[in-house]
Amino acid sequence: MPQYLYEAIGGDRKICITQPRRVAAISLAERVSQEMGRPKIGELVGYRVRFEEKLDKDLTKIVFMTDGMLLREALLDKLLSSYSVLILDEVHERSVNSDVLLALVKEIALQRKGDLKLVVMSATLDSSKFAQYFGQGVAQVDVEGRTYPIEVYHSLSPHSDFIVSKHSVYLTFFY
């Protein structure tokens, strides 16, 4: 999603994507950077987590960070004016930081009146509840997830190997 938004919006301001954990923020920044053909992290795509950041003040346009780091930025810039898009990802993994951030960005979006695009993503939560929280005029998109059939086979004796068939992987674990 950040790649598409970057191509669509461009401009001087940045796109911020929050993650609940630092490992996710770093690994996603590295992956998006690779996918965009910019393998050097910290140029076009960067990250900011507690005690570590790889950003270039002038070059970085897509910034991955933890919820707590965006809250910290909001203390310094009340309207988060350097960002044109905020993506709050994994909001189903609720924490104090994510809950405060939801309330804060709701107010910021109202104050910036259409100047800020806000995307709230969750793999498991009911999107209608978020749409209701953010009020009228909110676009709601539900994307159907993929499910795959799972077949379970039980073994009467221990096996130290696994079998890969055309559609399945069979593993045996013993505790």
Secondary structure, 3 states (H helix, E strand, C coil): CHHHHHHHHCCCCEEEEEECCHHHHHHHHHHHHHHCCCCCCCCCEEEEECCEEECCCCCCCEEEEEHHHHHHHHHHCCCCCCEEEEEECCCCCCCHHHHHHHHHHHHHHHHHCCCCEEEECCCCCCHHHHHHHHCCCCCCCCCCCCCCCCCCCCCCCCCCCCEECCCCEECCCCC
